[in-house]
């Protein structure tokens, strides 16, 4: 019975992964050919499928994963509307998402020494602050929101970069992959919205969609790997 259950979970996991990347291909094609109906459902559906994937794969089912991805799901829904209220809610949602993401990664990696983290934050903060200072295309009332986003992405990048150098023995490559992809995603959106907003559609949007799904899939893999490493370490101690 247990063997059948494991086989069922394995098949379900592979099915969901295949579905996520199949939808991603459809999403990229929809962006290239401007099929707006498909684009509206793309990000919320990806976030929901990642939640389902974690539910059937993880033994811990950590509440922080659900909170983090839930904020991502809400944000994906809010930014669909062009209403000013929902855009503000979407901005608040992505800020809460990134805060919970940082807290979750720190908790998973059991970070206790924050000096390397602070040092690693500096180059990210410098780069994003520089781009923010030279752009003239900031929408009215968005400056401080973008500033907060820059700080949070810099902290996220700093946490991941410091972990790469400080925790080599227990490090999983998926966190580094997630860090590279998520920073690249933010950088891509930042460039498109602030520097290329007056230009016709470019390859940045399809690229952003690819980075979106691959970054959060990498985050899922990082969480699963870390949970297994922590569980194995706990068993060895006991």
The 8 nearest C-alpha neighbors of each residue, nearest first, counted from 0:
[[1, 3, 2, 4, 5, 6, 7, 8],
 [0, 2, 4, 3, 5, 6, 7, 8],
 [3, 1, 5, 4, 0, 6, 7, 8],
 [4, 2, 6, 0, 1, 5, 7, 8],
 [3, 5, 1, 7, 2, 6, 8, 0],
 [6, 4, 8, 2, 7, 3, 9, 1],
 [5, 7, 3, 9, 4, 8, 2, 10],
 [6, 8, 4, 10, 5, 9, 3, 11],
 [9, 7, 11, 5, 6, 10, 12, 4],
 [10, 8, 6, 12, 7, 11, 5, 13],
 [9, 11, 13, 7, 12, 8, 14, 6],
 [12, 10, 14, 8, 9, 13, 7, 15],
 [11, 13, 9, 15, 14, 10, 8, 16],
 [14, 12, 16, 10, 11, 15, 17, 9],
 [15, 13, 11, 17, 12, 16, 10, 18],
 [14, 16, 18, 12, 17, 13, 19, 11],
 [17, 15, 19, 13, 18, 14, 12, 20],
 [16, 18, 14, 15, 20, 19, 21, 13],
 [17, 19, 15, 21, 16, 20, 22, 14],
 [20, 18, 16, 22, 17, 21, 15, 23],
 [19, 21, 23, 22, 17, 18, 24, 16],
 [22, 20, 18, 24, 23, 19, 17, 25],
 [23, 21, 25, 19, 20, 24, 26, 18],
 [22, 24, 20, 26, 21, 25, 27, 19],
 [23, 25, 27, 21, 26, 22, 20, 28],
 [26, 24, 22, 28, 23, 27, 29, 21],
 [27, 25, 23, 29, 24, 28, 22, 30],
 [26, 28, 205, 30, 24, 29, 25, 23],
 [29, 27, 31, 25, 30, 26, 32, 24],
 [30, 28, 34, 26, 32, 27, 31, 33],
 [31, 29, 33, 27, 28, 32, 205, 26],
 [30, 32, 28, 29, 33, 27, 205, 34],
 [31, 33, 29, 30, 34, 28, 27, 35],
 [34, 32, 30, 29, 35, 31, 38, 28],
 [35, 33, 29, 36, 37, 32, 30, 38],
 [34, 36, 38, 37, 33, 39, 29, 30],
 [35, 37, 39, 38, 34, 40, 29, 33],
 [38, 36, 35, 39, 40, 34, 41, 29],
 [37, 39, 35, 41, 40, 36, 26, 34],
 [40, 38, 36, 37, 41, 35, 79, 42],
 [39, 41, 38, 37, 43, 44, 42, 36],
 [40, 42, 38, 44, 39, 43, 37, 26],
 [41, 43, 45, 44, 75, 40, 46, 39],
 [44, 42, 75, 46, 72, 45, 41, 40],
 [43, 45, 47, 41, 42, 46, 40, 48],
 [44, 46, 42, 48, 47, 43, 49, 41],
 [47, 45, 49, 43, 44, 72, 48, 42],
 [46, 48, 44, 50, 45, 49, 43, 51],
 [49, 47, 51, 45, 50, 46, 52, 44],
 [50, 48, 52, 46, 51, 47, 53, 45],
 [49, 51, 47, 53, 48, 52, 54, 46],
 [52, 50, 48, 54, 49, 53, 47, 55],
 [53, 51, 49, 50, 54, 55, 48, 56],
 [52, 54, 56, 50, 51, 57, 55, 49],
 [55, 53, 51, 52, 56, 57, 50, 60],
 [54, 56, 52, 53, 57, 51, 8, 12],
 [57, 55, 53, 54, 52, 58, 12, 8],
 [56, 58, 60, 59, 53, 54, 55, 223],
 [57, 59, 60, 56, 55, 54, 226, 61],
 [58, 60, 61, 57, 226, 62, 54, 56],
 [61, 59, 57, 58, 54, 62, 53, 64],
 [60, 62, 59, 63, 64, 65, 57, 58],
 [61, 63, 65, 64, 66, 60, 67, 59],
 [64, 62, 66, 65, 61, 67, 103, 99],
 [63, 65, 67, 62, 66, 61, 68, 103],
 [64, 66, 62, 68, 63, 67, 69, 50],
 [67, 65, 63, 69, 64, 68, 62, 70],
 [68, 66, 64, 96, 69, 70, 65, 99],
 [67, 69, 71, 65, 70, 66, 72, 64],
 [68, 70, 72, 66, 71, 67, 65, 73],
 [71, 69, 73, 96, 72, 68, 67, 92],
 [70, 72, 68, 74, 69, 73, 96, 75],
 [73, 71, 69, 75, 43, 70, 74, 46],
 [74, 72, 70, 76, 75, 71, 77, 69],
 [73, 75, 89, 77, 71, 92, 76, 72],
 [76, 74, 72, 43, 73, 78, 77, 42],
 [75, 77, 73, 74, 79, 78, 43, 72],
 [78, 76, 89, 74, 85, 79, 75, 80],
 [77, 79, 80, 89, 86, 76, 75, 74],
 [80, 78, 77, 76, 39, 81, 75, 85],
 [81, 79, 78, 82, 77, 85, 86, 76],
 [80, 82, 83, 79, 86, 78, 85, 84],
 [81, 83, 85, 80, 84, 86, 78, 87],
 [82, 84, 86, 85, 87, 81, 80, 88],
 [85, 83, 87, 82, 86, 88, 81, 89],
 [84, 86, 88, 77, 87, 82, 83, 89],
 [85, 87, 89, 83, 88, 84, 78, 90],
 [88, 86, 90, 84, 89, 85, 91, 83],
 [89, 87, 85, 91, 86, 90, 92, 84],
 [88, 90, 74, 86, 92, 77, 87, 91],
 [89, 91, 87, 93, 92, 88, 86, 94],
 [92, 90, 88, 94, 89, 93, 87, 95],
 [93, 91, 89, 95, 74, 90, 94, 70],
 [92, 94, 96, 90, 95, 91, 74, 97],
 [93, 95, 91, 97, 96, 92, 98, 90],
 [96, 94, 98, 92, 93, 97, 99, 91],
 [97, 95, 93, 70, 99, 67, 94, 98],
 [96, 98, 100, 94, 99, 95, 93, 101],
 [99, 97, 95, 101, 100, 96, 94, 102],
 [98, 100, 102, 96, 97, 101, 67, 103],
 [101, 99, 97, 103, 98, 102, 67, 96],
 [102, 100, 98, 104, 103, 99, 155, 97],
 [103, 101, 99, 105, 100, 104, 106, 98],
 [102, 104, 106, 100, 101, 105, 99, 107],
 [105, 103, 107, 101, 106, 102, 108, 100],
 [106, 104, 102, 108, 110, 103, 107, 109],
 [105, 107, 109, 103, 104, 108, 102, 110],
 [108, 106, 104, 109, 105, 103, 225, 226],
 [107, 109, 105, 106, 110, 104, 162, 225],
 [110, 108, 106, 107, 105, 111, 104, 112],
 [109, 111, 105, 108, 112, 106, 113, 107],
 [112, 110, 113, 109, 105, 108, 114, 106],
 [111, 113, 114, 110, 115, 116, 109, 165],
 [114, 112, 116, 115, 111, 117, 110, 158],
 [113, 115, 117, 116, 112, 118, 119, 161],
 [116, 114, 118, 117, 113, 161, 119, 112],
 [115, 117, 113, 119, 158, 157, 114, 161],
 [116, 118, 120, 114, 119, 115, 113, 121],
 [117, 119, 115, 116, 120, 121, 114, 157],
 [120, 118, 157, 116, 117, 121, 161, 115],
 [119, 121, 157, 117, 153, 154, 118, 123],
 [120, 122, 124, 123, 119, 118, 125, 117],
 [123, 121, 125, 124, 120, 126, 119, 153],
 [124, 122, 153, 126, 125, 121, 120, 127],
 [123, 125, 121, 153, 127, 122, 126, 128],
 [124, 126, 122, 128, 123, 127, 129, 121],
 [127, 125, 129, 123, 128, 124, 122, 130],
 [126, 128, 130, 129, 124, 125, 149, 131],
 [129, 127, 131, 125, 126, 130, 124, 132],
 [128, 130, 132, 126, 127, 131, 125, 133],
 [131, 129, 127, 133, 132, 128, 134, 126],
 [130, 132, 128, 129, 133, 134, 127, 146],
 [133, 131, 129, 130, 134, 128, 135, 127],
 [134, 132, 130, 131, 129, 135, 128, 136],
 [133, 135, 136, 131, 132, 130, 193, 137],
 [136, 134, 137, 133, 193, 194, 132, 131],
 [135, 137, 193, 134, 138, 194, 196, 192],
 [136, 138, 135, 193, 139, 142, 141, 134],
 [139, 137, 141, 136, 140, 142, 193, 135],
 [138, 140, 141, 137, 142, 136, 143, 144],
 [139, 141, 142, 138, 143, 144, 137, 145],
 [142, 140, 144, 138, 139, 143, 145, 137],
 [141, 143, 145, 144, 140, 146, 137, 139],
 [144, 142, 146, 145, 141, 147, 140, 148],
 [143, 145, 147, 141, 146, 142, 148, 90],
 [146, 144, 148, 142, 143, 147, 149, 141],
 [145, 147, 143, 149, 144, 148, 142, 150],
 [148, 146, 150, 144, 145, 149, 143, 151],
 [147, 149, 145, 151, 146, 150, 152, 144],
 [150, 148, 146, 152, 147, 151, 153, 127],
 [149, 151, 153, 147, 148, 152, 154, 146],
 [150, 152, 154, 148, 153, 149, 155, 147],
 [153, 151, 155, 149, 154, 150, 156, 148],
 [152, 154, 123, 150, 156, 124, 151, 155],
 [155, 153, 157, 151, 152, 156, 120, 158],
 [154, 156, 152, 158, 153, 157, 101, 151],
 [157, 155, 153, 159, 154, 158, 160, 152],
 [158, 156, 120, 119, 154, 160, 116, 155],
 [157, 159, 155, 116, 161, 156, 160, 154],
 [158, 160, 162, 156, 157, 161, 178, 155],
 [161, 159, 157, 163, 162, 158, 156, 119],
 [162, 160, 116, 163, 158, 164, 159, 115],
 [161, 163, 165, 159, 160, 166, 164, 158],
 [164, 162, 160, 161, 165, 166, 167, 159],
 [163, 165, 161, 162, 166, 167, 160, 170],
 [164, 166, 162, 163, 161, 167, 115, 168],
 [167, 165, 162, 170, 168, 169, 164, 163],
 [166, 168, 170, 169, 165, 164, 163, 162],
 [169, 167, 166, 170, 165, 171, 163, 164],
 [170, 168, 167, 166, 171, 228, 225, 108],
 [169, 171, 167, 166, 168, 172, 163, 162],
 [170, 172, 173, 174, 221, 169, 224, 225],
 [173, 171, 175, 174, 176, 170, 221, 163],
 [172, 174, 221, 176, 171, 175, 217, 177],
 [175, 173, 177, 176, 221, 172, 171, 178],
 [174, 176, 178, 172, 177, 173, 179, 159],
 [177, 175, 173, 179, 174, 178, 180, 172],
 [176, 178, 214, 174, 217, 180, 175, 218],
 [179, 177, 175, 181, 176, 180, 182, 174],
 [178, 180, 176, 182, 177, 181, 183, 175],
 [179, 181, 183, 214, 177, 178, 182, 210],
 [180, 182, 184, 178, 183, 214, 179, 177],
 [181, 183, 185, 184, 179, 180, 186, 178],
 [182, 184, 186, 180, 181, 185, 187, 179],
 [185, 183, 181, 187, 182, 186, 210, 207],
 [184, 186, 182, 188, 187, 183, 189, 181],
 [185, 187, 189, 183, 184, 188, 182, 190],
 [188, 186, 184, 190, 189, 185, 183, 191],
 [189, 187, 191, 185, 190, 186, 192, 184],
 [188, 190, 186, 187, 192, 191, 185, 193],
 [191, 189, 194, 187, 193, 188, 192, 186],
 [190, 192, 195, 188, 189, 194, 193, 196],
 [193, 191, 196, 189, 190, 188, 195, 194],
 [192, 194, 136, 190, 191, 196, 189, 195],
 [193, 195, 190, 191, 196, 192, 136, 134],
 [196, 194, 191, 198, 197, 192, 193, 190],
 [195, 197, 192, 198, 194, 193, 191, 136],
 [198, 196, 195, 199, 194, 192, 193, 136],
 [197, 199, 195, 196, 200, 201, 194, 191],
 [200, 198, 201, 197, 196, 195, 202, 191],
 [201, 199, 198, 202, 204, 203, 31, 196],
 [202, 200, 203, 199, 204, 198, 205, 191],
 [201, 203, 204, 205, 206, 200, 31, 207],
 [204, 202, 206, 201, 205, 207, 187, 191],
 [203, 205, 207, 206, 202, 208, 201, 30],
 [206, 204, 208, 27, 207, 202, 203, 30],
 [205, 207, 203, 209, 204, 208, 202, 210],
 [208, 206, 204, 210, 205, 209, 184, 203],
 [207, 209, 211, 205, 206, 210, 204, 212],
 [210, 208, 206, 211, 207, 212, 213, 205],
 [209, 211, 207, 213, 208, 184, 212, 214],
 [212, 210, 208, 209, 214, 213, 207, 215],
 [211, 213, 215, 214, 209, 210, 216, 208],
 [212, 214, 216, 210, 215, 211, 217, 209],
 [215, 213, 177, 217, 180, 211, 216, 212],
 [216, 214, 218, 217, 212, 213, 219, 211],
 [215, 217, 219, 213, 218, 214, 212, 220],
 [218, 216, 220, 214, 177, 215, 219, 173],
 [219, 217, 215, 221, 216, 220, 177, 222],
 [218, 220, 216, 222, 217, 221, 215, 223],
 [221, 219, 217, 223, 218, 222, 224, 173],
 [222, 220, 173, 218, 224, 174, 219, 223],
 [221, 223, 225, 219, 220, 224, 226, 218],
 [222, 224, 220, 226, 225, 221, 219, 227],
 [225, 223, 227, 221, 226, 222, 220, 228],
 [226, 224, 228, 222, 227, 223, 221, 229],
 [225, 227, 229, 223, 224, 228, 230, 222],
 [226, 228, 230, 224, 225, 229, 231, 223],
 [229, 227, 225, 231, 230, 226, 232, 224],
 [228, 230, 232, 226, 227, 231, 225, 233],
 [229, 231, 227, 233, 232, 228, 226, 234],
 [232, 230, 234, 228, 233, 229, 227, 235],
 [233, 231, 229, 235, 230, 234, 228, 236],
 [232, 234, 230, 236, 231, 235, 229, 237],
 [235, 233, 237, 231, 236, 232, 230, 229],
 [236, 234, 232, 233, 237, 231, 230, 229],
 [237, 235, 233, 234, 232, 231, 230, 229],
 [236, 234, 235, 233, 232, 231, 230, 229]]
